[in-house]
Amino acid sequence: MIDFTCLHVGLTNRCRLLCPECTRTTPHNKYIHNMFDMDVEYFKEFLLGCNPEIITFCGNWGDPIYSKDFIGLVRSIKQEHPTCQIITHTNGSGKSAEWWERLMAEFNEHDLLFFSIDGSPENYMQYRVNSEWEDVETAIKSCVKVNNTKIKKARIKWKHIVFSFNENTIMDAYEKSLELGIGFELQHALVVVPGGNDWLAPSRPFEEIEHEFNQQKSKSVLR
């Protein structure tokens, strides 16, 4: 048996979004010409012959929820390696409540599900182009509902990249995350390239914005 401490897996380049800094939307893209999905059955066989501790599904080119039989893949991993931590990053658009309930049923206390929502429900689509807030909210509520019925609960978080258009609405997004019953995490925008999408760059250093947010968050808790 081969031991893998940590694996980062891109299952597909399928995604319904058109985020400005994504490799899929880069002008003159030379890397993506056709849709592809990793052979799930082959990957299951590969994983079951390994001993992974952490598997991150965060596609550089696509969203893992659009790959073929993602739920079946997660199920196979957890059956063979129940303590393996599965970390999934997704926007959450385009799937039904029933689909999310089935996925969440496979996760346990070791797992972490990130919803990538960069801004408040009113403005996050400036970056997450083509996302549907109704879909995302349905996904979160469905996952929380299932999670609340379980003893071994997975963690669910709202991942918020700080951009120019959302740096002043972070508290709005945070308060929405509290309403939905999930965690909240800020992330530095590492992908802004000079001469490219400069409009995305925040007006202040990330550390300053994060510090201000933590202060506001503390004050809101003390009210």
Salt bridges, closest charged atoms under 4 A:
ASP37 OD2 - ARG14 NE 2.54
GLU41 OE2 - LYS44 NZ 3.28
ASP69 OD2 - LYS44 NZ 3.56
GLU98 OE2 - ARG102 NE 2.77
GLU101 OE2 - LYS145 NZ 2.81
GLU106 OE2 - ARG75 NE 3.00
GLU109 OE2 - HIS110 NE2 3.40
ASP111 OD1 - LYS78 NZ 2.90
ASP118 OD2 - ARG128 NE 2.67
ASP135 OD2 - ARG16 NH1 3.89
GLU137 OE2 - LYS141 NZ 3.62
GLU137 OE2 - LYS176 NZ 3.47
GLU167 OE1 - ARG204 NE 3.77
GLU179 OE2 - LYS176 NZ 2.96
GLU185 OE1 - LYS157 NZ 3.19
GLU208 OE2 - ARG204 NH1 3.43
GLU212 OE1 - ARG204 NH1 3.08
